[in-house]
Amino acid sequence: MLFSGQFDVVGKKIVITGGSQGLGAELGKQLIIRGAAKVSLIARTESKLKETVLEISSFKQNQNQIVDFLAADISSYESCSKIVDSLDEIDVVFFCAGSSIPKLFLDLTPKELSNGVNINYNTALYFAHAALLKMKNKKVDHKRHFIFCSSVLAIYPFIGYGQYAPLKSALRSLADILRHETIPFNIKVHCVYPGNFASEGFIEEEKTKPEITKQIEGPSSPIPVEDCTKIVLWFLDRGYETIFTDVIGWILSCTTLGMSPRVLSIVQIFLSLVLNIIAPFYTLFTNYEIKNYFIKQIDNSKDK
Ligand SMILES: NC(=O)c1ccc[n+]([C@@H]2O[C@H](COP(=O)([O-])OP(=O)(O)OC[C@H]3O[C@@H](n4cnc5c(N)ncnc54)[C@H](OP(=O)(O)O)[C@@H]3O)[C@@H](O)[C@H]2O)c1
């Protein structure tokens, strides 16, 4: 840890699910600037992918570099399999596909509930399986990487994120398991737990986010997607398997240390002692806020 140069992408072939916009697109740009041989972007909307490929291509460092796209809904195993078959080699996969519809649980439609599972979990689960089947057959000397994109909500789930946070927790678990299972294939597994960053997806989320969710979240203004990308790459460069994009995410993670890889483990252990004393009092406070919110909602509906 801490020695840089542990995420060398020069000459590597990289796949980014959810690569048409937001974090995925910015990673694509930065990886081309760093000398990746090929960046393949995956998303459902072909027009958006074409625009992003054009934009990233303008950052090529040499004419041998390739930026391409594959338009598909990768929440089905069949799509993932087809895409993987069409790729010659895979050195790195960034699992960025994901989206949240913040609403109170009972306001979510059955379709929104199943989209939550499909987009936030199945895209990563199926693509990881299909990619690993291909990668296991190829012996390479260099380290390869799987980078899952979870959320700080996997660590502290709260009201309004019922369609999203449980699947991001599932990604943490999947990353922990694959970290064991990929040992024979020279693949290092990382899991990123971002806080809010300003992407197209984040702007959409704000439109349905309940007031009580905003209240508990507090004034956590999103960092620019460029900054989020730089932070992720900084930690990958230094060999970290668990990555937070802000201090609050790292602090919250001390309440659920478990067996996942840590960041500044000794400090986290001491901080966890303090935080685990405070946590039940904080829970009392949030429960009080939530109760008041529902009382106000009932009063408002009586007034109408
Ligand atoms: N933004 C934040 O504040 C934040 C915070 C924590 C974690 N995250 C996580 O970080 C990741 C990137 O976030 P972002 O805000 O950059 O995302 P975003 O702007 O919403 O972009 C999501 C990407 O995923 C693609 N996608 C969605 N469903 C797909 C499917 N079924 N098959 C293939 N592609 C699909 C989208 O394209 P199409 O719609 O065209 O398919 C798009 O390219 C996500 O996993 C998100 O949950 C974001």
The ligand as a Tripos MOL2 file, in Angstrom:
@<TRIPOS>MOLECULE
LIG
   48    52     1     0     0
SMALL
NO_CHARGES

@<TRIPOS>ATOM
      1 N1        -23.5470    9.9440   -8.5320 N.am      1 LIG1
      2 C1        -23.4440    9.6700   -7.2580 C.2       1 LIG1
      3 O1        -23.5640   10.5510   -6.3960 O.2       1 LIG1
      4 C2        -23.1380    8.2440   -6.8020 C.ar      1 LIG1
      5 C3        -22.8720    8.0200   -5.4480 C.ar      1 LIG1
      6 C4        -22.5700    6.7270   -5.0240 C.ar      1 LIG1
      7 C5        -22.5140    5.6880   -5.9420 C.ar      1 LIG1
      8 N2        -22.7850    5.9350   -7.2570 N.ar      1 LIG1
      9 C6        -22.6860    4.7930   -8.1850 C.3       1 LIG1
     10 O2        -21.5920    5.0400   -9.0640 O.3       1 LIG1
     11 C7        -21.8660    4.4880  -10.3630 C.3       1 LIG1
     12 C8        -21.7440    5.5840  -11.4080 C.3       1 LIG1
     13 O3        -22.6540    6.6040  -11.0420 O.3       1 LIG1
     14 P1        -23.0440    7.7990  -12.0210 P.3       1 LIG1
     15 O4        -23.7850    8.7820  -11.1860 O.co2     1 LIG1
     16 O5        -21.8600    8.2110  -12.8150 O.co2     1 LIG1
     17 O6        -24.1010    7.0360  -12.9610 O.3       1 LIG1
     18 P2        -25.0620    7.6200  -14.0790 P.3       1 LIG1
     19 O7        -24.7040    9.0000  -14.4800 O.co2     1 LIG1
     20 O8        -26.4820    7.3620  -13.6350 O.co2     1 LIG1
     21 O9        -24.7510    6.6120  -15.2880 O.3       1 LIG1
     22 C9        -25.1410    5.2690  -15.1930 C.3       1 LIG1
     23 C10       -24.6050    4.5290  -16.3960 C.3       1 LIG1
     24 O10       -25.0670    3.1670  -16.3430 O.3       1 LIG1
     25 C11       -25.6660    2.8130  -17.6000 C.3       1 LIG1
     26 N3        -26.6410    1.7540  -17.3480 N.ar      1 LIG1
     27 C12       -27.7030    1.7890  -16.4960 C.ar      1 LIG1
     28 N4        -28.3910    0.6400  -16.5660 N.ar      1 LIG1
     29 C13       -27.7510   -0.1610  -17.4530 C.ar      1 LIG1
     30 C14       -28.0000   -1.4740  -17.9520 C.ar      1 LIG1
     31 N5        -29.0560   -2.1950  -17.5500 N.pl3     1 LIG1
     32 N6        -27.1490   -1.9820  -18.8740 N.ar      1 LIG1
     33 C15       -26.0830   -1.2430  -19.3110 C.ar      1 LIG1
     34 N7        -25.8030   -0.0070  -18.8590 N.ar      1 LIG1
     35 C16       -26.6310    0.5430  -17.9570 C.ar      1 LIG1
     36 C17       -26.2490    4.1580  -18.0750 C.3       1 LIG1
     37 O11       -26.5010    4.2430  -19.4630 O.3       1 LIG1
     38 P3        -27.9310    3.8130  -20.1020 P.3       1 LIG1
     39 O12       -28.9940    4.4070  -19.2200 O.co2     1 LIG1
     40 O13       -27.9100    4.3600  -21.4850 O.co2     1 LIG1
     41 O14       -27.9500    2.3320  -20.0730 O.co2     1 LIG1
     42 C18       -25.0860    5.0820  -17.7310 C.3       1 LIG1
     43 O15       -24.0550    4.9520  -18.6680 O.3       1 LIG1
     44 C19       -23.2550    3.8830  -10.2630 C.3       1 LIG1
     45 O16       -23.1380    2.5140   -9.9780 O.3       1 LIG1
     46 C20       -23.8930    4.6090   -9.0840 C.3       1 LIG1
     47 O17       -24.8850    3.8330   -8.4530 O.3       1 LIG1
     48 C21       -23.0960    7.1720   -7.7040 C.ar      1 LIG1
@<TRIPOS>BOND
     1     1     2 1
     2     2     3 2
     3     2     4 1
     4     4     5 ar
     5     4    48 ar
     6     5     6 ar
     7     6     7 ar
     8     7     8 ar
     9     8     9 1
    10     8    48 ar
    11     9    10 1
    12     9    46 1
    13    10    11 1
    14    11    12 1
    15    11    44 1
    16    12    13 1
    17    13    14 1
    18    14    15 2
    19    14    16 1
    20    14    17 1
    21    17    18 1
    22    18    19 2
    23    18    20 1
    24    18    21 1
    25    21    22 1
    26    22    23 1
    27    23    24 1
    28    23    42 1
    29    24    25 1
    30    25    26 1
    31    25    36 1
    32    26    27 ar
    33    26    35 ar
    34    27    28 ar
    35    28    29 ar
    36    29    30 ar
    37    29    35 ar
    38    30    31 1
    39    30    32 ar
    40    32    33 ar
    41    33    34 ar
    42    34    35 ar
    43    36    37 1
    44    36    42 1
    45    37    38 1
    46    38    39 2
    47    38    40 1
    48    38    41 1
    49    42    43 1
    50    44    45 1
    51    44    46 1
    52    46    47 1
@<TRIPOS>SUBSTRUCTURE
     1 LIG1         1 GROUP 0 **** ****
